[in-house]
Amino acid sequence: MHDLIRQMCEDIVLDENRWDPRKRSRLWRHNDILQVLNKPKGAERVEALSLDMSQVSRIIQLSPKVFEKMDNLRLLRFYFKDTWYKNPNKFYFPQGLEYLPNTLRLLHWDLYPSSSLPLNFHSESIVYLKMPNSSLTQLWEGENVHLVNLKVCDLSGSRELIKIMDFSGVPNLEELDLWGCSSLVEIPSSIQLCRKLIMINVSECVSLCGFPTDFRLTSLEEVHLYWCPRITQLPELPSTVKSLSLERSGVRAASIGHLTRLERLSVGEISEGMLSEIGFLTCLEVLCFVGGPKVRNIPCTIYNLTRLERLECCSCENLEPLPNGIGGLEKLETLYVKGCLKITSLPSDVGKLT
C-alpha cells in the first residue's frame, strides 16, 4: 500500500512536466537532479531536491552559484543511502559554494565539501541542519547568526571543525550532535540560552576542553561525553537528565545523586563517592562500567535499583567478583561481563535472571 501511494505521488509530480525536470516542484531521481545542477537556469519551481549520492558514479564539478535560481527551495538533501565511506565525495566546487537559498527549512548534506556555509546564508526558516562527516572548519565566518527556528543540528564526524556557532541566536535548538568532531576545542557558554535543548552529544571530541560548568537546562534529557579526556569536570545537570555517558572521559568525581530520573548511565574511572551515589538513581534501567581500573567493587546500594534491566562490566581489570544477590534484581535481564580479570565465576543466583 505504501509503495502504491508513493508511486501515485511520484506520478503527480512527474505530470507537472514530463520533459523538463526544472519545471517540477520535487526532484529525487539522480539523472533529473544532475541535469538541473548542470543547467540550473529556469529551476525556480523546484522546492525539494533529494539525491542519494551513492547512485552518482562520477565526480561532478559545480558552479559556486548553482542554487542561485532556486529561490523556492525548502528541502535540500544530498545523502548516502549506503555506507558513506565506501563512496568518495561526488561534488566538487573549484571556486567554493557562494549561495544557498534562505528559504531552506531542511538541509542534509553528507560529506559537505566546503569549509563553511556561504556568507549570505542565514536562513531563519531552517529547522533541520544535518551535515555529518563534512569538511567544515566553522559553520559561518560571521559571529551574528540568527537561526530562530533551528531544532536539530548534526555535524557529527566533522573532524576539521574547530568552532561552533554562538548559540544566542538559536533559542529553539533541541538536539546538538557533535560526535567525533575531534578538532573542536570549546562549546560556547551561550549554549545555556538554549532552554529547549533535549540532547547534546560531544562524544569523541578528544580536543574539547572548554565546556560550560552550569548546564541546568530544564528540558535536557541526554548528555554524552564519551571519550572526552580533556573534560574533567561534569557540569551542573538538571534532574531531568535520563541518559548520561561518561566512560573514557576525564570526569573522575561528580555529584550525580540528584539525577533521580536517570535511566541509562555509562561510567569509567570514577571516585568511590560517585560510585556510592549510584544507589540513589532508582530509575536506572541500564548501568555500564567501562574501562575503570579504580572500580573495585559494585556498591551494595545497587540492590536499590529495582528497575535495572541491564548491567555491563567491561575492561574493569580490578573489579572484584560480583556479590551474591544480583539475582534479586527482579527486572534484570542481561548481565554482561568482559575483560574483568578477577571475575572468574558468576554469583550462584544469576540463574534467577529473567
Secondary structure, 3 states (H helix, E strand, C coil): CHHHHHHHHHHHHHCCCCCCHHHCCEECCHHHHHHHHHCCCCCCCCCEEEEEHHHCCCCEECCCCCCCCCCCCCEEEEECCCCHHHCCCCEECCCCCCCCCCCCCEEEECCCCCCCCCCCCCCCCCCEEECCCCCCCECCCCCCCCCCCCCEEECCCCCCCCECCCHHHCCCCCEEECCCCCCCCECCHHHHHCCCCCEEECCCCCCCCECCCECCCCCCCEEECCCCCCCCCCCECCCCCCEEECCCCCCCCCCCCCCCCCCEEEECCCCHHHHHHHHHCCCCCEEEEECCCCCCCCCHHHHHCCCCCEEEEECCCCCCCCCCCHHHCCCCCEEEEECCCCCCCCCHHHHHCC
